[in-house]
Amino acid sequence: MLTIAVVLFAAAALGGGTLATLHFRQKGLPMVLAVGHGLLAAAGLVVLIVAVVGGSTGNLLIASLTLFVIAALGGFALFSFHLRRLRLPTPVVLIHGLVAVIAFVLLLIKITK
């Protein structure tokens, strides 16, 4: 179950990295890429929640889940800017990405132990 979450988050990270690159190059952000990124991340989050509810435990896993939820909240905020055709706030882009990367690393450490 955790491996599925890792694959989904990794795919979401590819889209997120592309979106961040476009943002910093001041290019337009394709809606289909933003939606795909969000859907993959949301699917990863659901799988991770199911794994935790289903009995997967550990401090790293709980920390990862908590950070992914925080990253998701930042993602919702960023998506609201995107929907309103406003420039994304760079600090939120950076924090969203950093929190998600830390959560992903913690999840990777958990599954390799």
Residue pairs with C-beta under 8 A, 6 or more apart in sequence:
1 47
1 50
1 51
1 54
1 56
2 48
2 51
2 56
2 61
2 107
2 110
2 111
3 111
4 47
5 44
5 45
5 47
5 48
5 51
5 107
6 44
6 104
6 107
6 108
6 111
8 40
8 41
8 43
8 44
8 47
9 40
9 41
9 44
9 68
9 100
9 103
9 104
9 107
10 104
11 40
12 37
12 38
12 40
12 41
12 44
13 100
13 101
13 104
15 33
15 34
15 36
15 37
15 40
16 37
16 41
16 97
16 100
17 97
18 33
19 29
19 33
19 34
19 37
20 93
20 97
22 28
22 29
22 30
23 29
23 88
23 90
23 93
24 90
29 82
29 88
31 82
34 79
34 82
37 75
38 75
38 79
41 68
41 71
41 72
41 75
41 100
42 72
44 68
45 68
45 69
45 72
48 64
48 65
48 68
48 107
49 65
51 61
52 61
52 62
52 65
58 110
60 106
60 107
60 109
60 110
60 113
61 106
61 107
61 110
63 103
63 106
64 103
64 104
64 106
64 107
64 110
65 103
66 103
67 99
67 100
67 102
67 103
67 106
68 100
68 103
68 107
70 99
71 96
71 99
71 100
71 103
74 92
74 95
74 96
74 99
75 96
77 92
78 88
78 89
78 92
78 93
78 96
81 87
81 88
81 89
82 88
